Amino acid sequence: MPSAIDGLEPQPLWKHFAALSRIPRGSKNEAAAAQFVLDTARQLALPARQDAIGNVLVVKPAAPGNDRMPSVCLQSHLDMVCEKNADKVHDFTKDPIELVRDGDVVRANGTTLGADNGVGVAAALAVAEDRSLEHGPLELLFTIDEETGLTGAHNLEPGFVRSRILLNLDSETEGEICVGCAGGLDTLGTWNVAREPARPNAVALELGVTGLRGGHSGVDIDKGRGNALKIAGRVLIALAQEAGARVVSIRGGGKPNAIPREAFATFCVPRSRATRARKLVGRWEGVVREELGSVEPDLRLRVAEAAGDGLQVLKRKSQKQILQTISALPHGVIKMSAAIPELVETSTNVAVITTQGDTVSLATSQRSSVASEIEEITQTVRTIFELGRAAVSQSDGYPGWKPNMESPTLKRALATYASLFGREPDVRAVHAGLECGIIGETYPGIDMISFGPTVEEVHTPEERIVIDTVPRFWGFLTALLKAVA
């Protein structure tokens, strides 16, 4: 049976990407992927070691004649965001990613692809394998748990990496070089809710908000896409006011760093108001489609019968606190950069809501390239949670990466790209979290840039690699290693 990667170049990179795609590697479940890297290093007779947290470092000696050249670290992360369409049967703890070639892209079948950052891992392994390349001493660093806490980068120990030049392979637009990123953290609100039995004449219904595009909560936050949790919250408030709806449970979103694409809520209404509730949802679908139709053409609001025996609904006070909090929380761009055109400076994402028994949890994430603005927006979010009587907790967060436009590696990269393709690449900072900020704190003065092939719609089941950008990325990477040498 033909493979999705048959005939694609460079063949070693795609080979490693396909092999990695067969290994479950959701965040905090990277052990098998780390072992794959260690096994590959052993097969290539390259020294490799793993630190206490699980990061892997592979060392490749310099090509003949380049032993005295500066050491370069290629860095990528092993984990991936695990998102799937609601109707897709897939277990990310054991099922392989199904690769599909679709015209000029490679995507997955109904799930995230894992090109973020599997393509960087594959490129580094292809460099390790290729004995024809000209380069100085190389360190290949593979970190864990980038997507849900940057745990691997946070726990790098001084001395684990010795290179003073680092090429991060986790950017997603070929022809661009990234030199800075936002910092951020997650804020979680949790309610211990009070419940009571649904009334005997109540009808149980389920609201579904589906068909949204979602996306990366950093790089896609300025695209005006719908947020399934915010939409569901609006509709539930209307259902409560106009049809006497009492909420049983709410769930939606997948990861704090992804804009939520779907949300579902089970609720009860008096049987006499069931028809009114259905019509109300239909009316709200029209309202939201009018607001978002040009961006979200596949948006759907649906209501269906739900199992209704013995249901316990939220007491009115708990329900009001949760729905008003969802309504009050900001989502989207808070401030654009005045210094860098078209760069989002500060944003927040209403990300994931879960109901487990008598506990409802709502996760949000905040980002900014200005440390004081992270403090301001997280304080805003915290205050709203507290006003809604939620218990609030926050992650440790991660630092931003300040651009260094005088970087020797950047200047060499600009010249190398121009010599290959006849133009200089764009240089930009991104409104996303990269490990470079943390690595720069652990290894002060390390000279870093980030680049990669074009990967679109990351953190969604529409994630895809644009095929013809991969050879250009590979050509630039290998030429830059030679230029440094």
C-alpha positions in Angstrom: 0.0 0.0 0.0 1.5 3.4 -0.9 2.7 5.5 1.9 1.8 9.2 2.4 5.5 10.1 2.3 6.5 8.1 -0.8 8.7 10.2 -3.1 8.9 13.2 -0.7 12.2 14.9 -0.2 14.4 15.0 1.7 13.7 11.3 2.2 15.6 10.8 5.5 13.6 13.6 7.2 10.3 12.2 6.1 11.3 8.7 7.0 12.0 9.8 10.6 8.8 11.9 10.7 6.7 8.8 9.6 8.4 6.6 12.2 7.8 9.2 14.9 4.2 9.5 13.9 3.7 5.8 14.8 4.7 6.5 18.4 2.1 8.0 20.8 3.8 11.1 22.3 1.2 13.4 23.9 2.6 15.8 26.4 3.9 14.0 29.5 3.8 10.7 27.6 7.0 11.0 25.6 9.0 8.1 27.1 8.6 6.0 23.9 9.6 8.9 21.7 12.6 9.6 23.8 13.6 5.9 23.5 13.2 6.1 19.8 15.7 8.9 19.7 18.1 7.0 21.9 17.7 3.9 19.8 18.4 5.9 16.6 21.5 7.4 18.2 22.7 3.9 19.1 22.2 2.6 15.6 24.2 5.6 14.3 26.9 4.9 16.9 26.5 8.5 18.3 26.9 9.2 22.0 23.5 10.0 23.7 22.3 10.6 27.2 19.1 11.4 29.0 18.7 13.8 32.0 16.6 13.2 35.1 13.5 14.9 33.7 13.6 13.0 30.4 15.3 15.3 27.9 17.6 13.6 25.4 21.0 14.9 24.1 22.7 13.3 21.1 26.2 14.4 20.2 27.5 14.2 16.6 31.2 14.9 16.1 32.3 17.5 13.6 32.8 16.6 10.0 36.4 16.0 9.1 38.4 19.2 9.2 35.9 21.1 11.3 36.8 20.0 14.8 37.8 23.4 15.9 34.6 25.1 14.8 32.0 26.3 17.3 29.5 23.7 18.6 25.9 24.2 17.5 22.8 22.8 19.3 19.8 21.8 17.2 16.8 21.9 19.5 13.2 20.5 19.1 10.6 19.0 21.4 9.3 15.5 21.5 5.7 16.0 22.6 2.6 17.0 20.5 -0.8 18.5 21.2 -3.4 15.8 21.1 -6.7 17.1 19.5 -9.2 15.2 17.5 -12.6 15.8 15.9 -15.5 14.7 18.1 -16.5 11.9 15.7 -13.0 10.5 15.3 -12.2 7.3 17.2 -8.6 7.7 18.3 -6.7 6.9 21.5 -3.6 9.1 21.7 -2.0 6.9 24.3 -1.7 3.9 21.9 -2.9 4.7 18.4 -0.5 5.9 15.7 -1.1 9.1 13.8 -2.5 8.3 10.3 -0.6 10.3 7.7 -2.5 11.5 4.7 -1.1 13.2 1.6 -3.7 15.7 0.4 -2.5 17.6 -2.7 0.4 19.9 -1.6 0.2 19.1 2.1 0.6 16.2 4.5 -2.0 16.1 7.3 -3.5 13.5 9.7 -6.8 11.7 9.5 -9.1 13.5 11.9 -6.4 14.4 14.5 -3.5 16.7 15.1 -0.5 15.8 12.9 2.3 16.4 15.4 4.4 18.3 12.9 4.6 20.7 15.9 7.3 19.7 16.6 7.8 16.3 15.0 9.2 17.8 11.9 12.0 19.5 14.0 12.8 16.2 15.7 12.9 14.4 12.3 15.2 17.1 10.8 17.6 16.8 13.7 17.6 13.0 13.3 18.2 13.3 9.6 21.2 15.6 10.3 22.5 12.9 12.7 22.2 10.3 10.0 23.7 12.2 7.1 27.4 11.7 7.0 27.8 13.9 3.9 27.0 17.1 5.7 29.7 19.7 6.5 29.4 21.0 10.0 31.2 21.6 13.3 30.5 19.7 16.5 26.7 19.2 17.0 24.5 18.7 20.0 20.9 17.6 19.2 18.6 18.4 22.1 15.2 16.9 22.3 13.0 18.3 25.2 9.9 16.9 26.7 6.5 18.4 27.6 6.8 21.7 25.8 3.1 22.0 25.1 1.7 21.8 28.6 4.3 23.4 30.8 7.7 23.5 29.0 8.8 21.1 31.7 11.8 19.8 29.9 13.3 23.3 29.2 12.5 24.4 32.7 14.5 21.5 34.1 17.6 21.7 31.9 20.6 21.7 34.1 23.7 24.0 33.6 26.3 22.0 31.6 23.9 19.6 30.0 24.2 21.6 26.8 27.7 23.0 26.0 27.0 24.8 22.7 26.9 28.6 22.6 24.8 28.7 19.4 21.3 27.2 19.3 19.0 26.6 16.4 15.5 26.0 17.5 13.5 24.1 14.9 10.0 24.9 16.2 8.9 27.8 14.0 6.1 27.3 11.5 6.6 29.6 8.5 9.3 28.9 6.0 11.1 32.0 4.9 10.9 33.6 8.4 13.4 33.6 11.1 12.1 34.1 14.6 14.2 36.0 17.1 11.8 36.6 20.0 8.6 35.2 21.6 6.0 35.9 24.3 6.1 34.7 27.8 3.0 33.5 29.6 1.2 31.4 32.2 -2.0 29.5 32.8 -4.8 30.6 35.2 -7.3 28.0 36.5 -10.6 28.6 38.2 -12.3 25.8 40.1 -15.7 25.6 41.7 -17.0 23.0 44.2 -20.6 23.3 43.1 -23.8 22.6 44.9 -26.4 20.4 43.2 -30.1 19.4 43.6 -32.3 16.9 41.8 -33.8 18.0 38.5 -37.6 18.6 38.7 -39.7 15.5 37.8 -41.2 17.1 34.7 -37.8 18.2 33.3 -36.5 17.3 29.9 -32.8 16.8 29.5 -31.1 18.3 26.4 -27.6 18.7 25.2 -26.2 21.8 23.6 -23.4 21.3 21.1 -21.2 24.0 19.7 -19.1 22.5 16.9 -17.4 23.1 13.6 -15.1 26.0 14.7 -11.5 26.2 13.4 -9.8 26.6 16.8 -6.1 27.1 16.4 -3.0 28.0 18.4 -3.9 30.3 21.2 -0.8 32.5 20.4 -0.2 32.6 16.7 -4.0 32.4 15.8 -5.4 34.6 18.5 -5.6 37.6 16.2 -7.6 35.9 13.5 -11.0 36.5 14.9 -12.0 32.9 15.3 -14.8 31.8 17.4 -14.4 30.4 21.0 -16.7 27.5 21.6 -16.8 28.1 25.4 -17.7 31.8 25.1 -20.4 30.9 22.6 -21.8 28.1 24.8 -21.8 30.5 27.8 -23.8 33.1 25.9 -26.4 30.5 24.8 -26.7 29.0 28.3 -27.3 32.3 29.9 -30.1 33.0 27.3 -31.5 29.5 27.9 -31.6 30.1 31.7 -33.3 33.4 31.3 -35.8 32.5 28.7 -36.5 28.8 29.1 -35.6 28.1 32.8 -32.5 26.0 31.8 -30.6 24.3 34.7 -27.1 23.1 33.8 -26.0 19.6 34.6 -22.5 19.7 33.1 -20.3 21.7 30.7 -17.3 20.4 28.8 -15.2 21.9 26.0 -11.8 22.7 24.7 -8.8 20.4 24.8 -5.6 22.3 25.8 -4.8 25.7 27.4 -2.7 26.6 24.4 -5.5 25.9 21.8 -8.5 28.0 21.0 -11.5 25.7 21.9 -13.3 24.3 18.8 -16.1 22.5 20.5 -18.2 22.7 23.6 -21.1 20.7 25.0 -23.5 21.3 27.9 -26.2 19.1 29.3 -29.1 21.0 30.8 -32.7 20.5 31.9 -35.8 22.6 31.1 -39.4 22.1 32.1 -41.1 19.9 29.5 -43.4 22.8 28.6 -40.4 24.9 27.6 -38.5 22.3 25.6 -39.7 23.6 22.2 -38.9 27.1 23.3 -35.3 26.0 24.2 -34.8 24.3 20.8 -36.0 27.4 19.0 -33.8 29.6 21.1 -30.7 27.6 20.2 -31.7 27.9 16.5 -32.0 31.6 16.9 -28.6 31.9 18.5 -27.0 29.9 15.7 -28.2 32.6 13.3 -26.8 35.3 15.6 -23.4 33.7 16.0 -23.2 32.8 12.3 -23.9 36.4 11.4 -21.1 37.5 13.7 -18.5 34.9 12.6 -19.7 33.4 9.3 -16.9 34.8 7.2 -14.3 33.2 9.5 -16.2 30.2 10.8 -18.3 28.9 7.9 -18.8 25.4 9.5 -20.0 26.7 12.8 -23.0 24.7 14.2 -25.2 25.0 17.2 -27.3 22.0 17.9 -29.6 20.7 20.6 -30.5 17.1 21.1 -32.2 14.8 23.7 -30.0 13.6 26.5 -30.4 10.9 29.0 -32.5 12.3 31.8 -32.9 9.8 34.6 -31.8 10.9 38.1 -30.0 14.0 36.9 -28.6 16.5 39.5 -28.6 20.1 38.3 -26.4 22.9 39.5 -28.1 25.0 42.2 -29.0 28.4 40.8 -26.2 30.2 42.7 -23.5 27.9 41.4 -24.8 28.0 37.9 -24.9 31.8 37.9 -21.4 32.1 39.2 -20.0 29.9 36.5 -21.9 31.3 33.6 -21.3 34.9 34.6 -17.6 34.1 34.9 -17.4 32.6 31.4 -19.2 35.7 30.2 -16.9 38.2 32.0 -13.6 36.6 31.1 -11.9 38.3 28.2 -10.8 36.3 25.2 -8.5 37.3 22.4 -6.1 40.2 21.7 -5.7 42.6 24.6 -3.0 44.8 23.1 -1.0 45.0 19.9 2.7 46.0 19.9 3.5 49.6 19.2 7.1 48.7 18.4 6.7 45.8 16.0 4.0 46.1 13.3 1.3 43.4 13.3 2.7 41.7 16.4 0.2 40.8 19.2 1.7 42.0 22.4 -0.8 40.6 25.0 -3.6 38.2 24.8 -5.7 35.7 26.8 -7.5 32.5 25.9 -10.6 31.0 27.6 -9.5 27.5 26.9 -10.9 24.4 28.6 -13.9 23.6 30.9 -14.5 20.3 32.5 -17.2 18.9 34.9 -16.3 16.0 37.2 -18.9 15.3 39.8 -19.3 18.3 41.9 -16.2 20.1 40.5 -16.2 22.4 37.5 -12.8 23.7 36.3 -12.1 26.4 33.8 -8.6 26.8 32.4 -7.3 30.0 30.7 -3.9 31.0 29.3 -2.3 34.5 29.1 0.6 35.6 27.0 2.6 38.8 26.5 6.0 39.9 25.3 6.0 42.5 28.1 6.4 41.0 31.6 4.4 43.7 33.4 1.5 43.1 30.9 1.4 39.4 31.8 1.0 40.5 35.4 -1.8 42.9 34.5 -3.8 40.5 32.4 -3.4 37.6 34.8 -4.5 39.8 37.6 -7.6 40.7 35.6 -8.4 37.0 35.0 -7.7 36.2 38.6 -10.0 39.0 39.8 -12.9 37.8 37.6 -12.5 34.2 38.9 -12.5 35.5 42.5 -15.6 37.6 41.9 -17.2 34.4 40.6 -16.3 32.7 43.8 -13.9 30.3 42.1 -10.7 29.0 43.7 -7.8 30.2 41.6 -4.4 28.7 40.9 -1.7 29.7 38.4 1.1 27.8 36.7 4.8 28.9 37.1 4.8 30.4 33.6 7.6 30.8 31.2 9.7 33.9 30.2 9.7 35.7 26.9 12.7 35.8 24.6 13.9 39.3 23.9 15.1 39.8 20.3 18.8 40.4 19.6 19.0 42.0 16.2 22.9 42.1 16.6 23.1 38.3 16.9 26.0 36.9 14.9 24.0 33.7 14.2 21.1 35.8 12.8 23.4 37.8 10.5 25.0 34.6 9.2 21.5 33.1 8.7 20.3 36.1 6.7 23.3 35.9 4.4 23.0 32.1 4.0 19.3 32.3 3.2 19.9 35.1 0.7 22.6 33.2 -1.1 20.3 30.1 -1.4 17.0 31.8 -2.4 17.9 35.3 -3.7 16.2 37.2 -0.9 16.6 37.7 2.8 14.1 35.9 5.0 11.6 37.9 7.1 12.8 38.5 10.7 10.1 38.5 13.3 9.0 37.8 16.9 6.0 35.6 17.5 3.1 35.7 20.0 3.7 32.2 21.1 5.8 30.4 23.7 9.1 29.0 22.6 11.6 27.2 24.8 14.3 29.7 23.8 13.2 32.1 26.6 13.8 29.5 29.2 16.9 28.1 27.6 18.3 31.6 27.5 17.8 31.9 31.3 19.6 28.6 31.9 22.4 29.4 29.5 22.9 33.2 29.6 24.4 34.6 26.5 23.6 31.7 24.2 23.0 32.9 20.7 19.6 31.6 19.3 17.4 31.8 16.3 14.3 29.7 15.4 13.0 28.5 12.0 11.2 25.7 10.3 9.0 24.6 7.4 5.5 25.9 7.0 3.1 24.1 9.3 -0.5 25.4 9.3 -3.4 25.2 11.7 -1.3 23.8 14.5 -3.0 22.5 17.6 -6.1 21.5 15.5 -7.1 18.4 13.5 -6.5 20.6 10.4 -2.8 20.7 11.1 -0.7 20.2 8.0 2.8 20.5 6.6 3.2 22.3 3.3 5.2 19.8 1.4 7.3 22.1 -0.9 8.6 24.1 2.1 10.3 21.1 3.6 13.2 20.8 1.1 13.8 24.6 1.4 13.9 24.3 5.2 16.3 21.4 4.9 18.5 23.2 2.4 18.7 26.2 4.6 19.4 24.2 7.8 22.2 22.2 6.3 23.7 25.3 4.5 23.6 27.2 7.8 25.4 24.4 9.6 28.1 24.6 6.9 28.3 28.4 7.1 28.8 28.3 10.9 31.5 25.7 10.4 
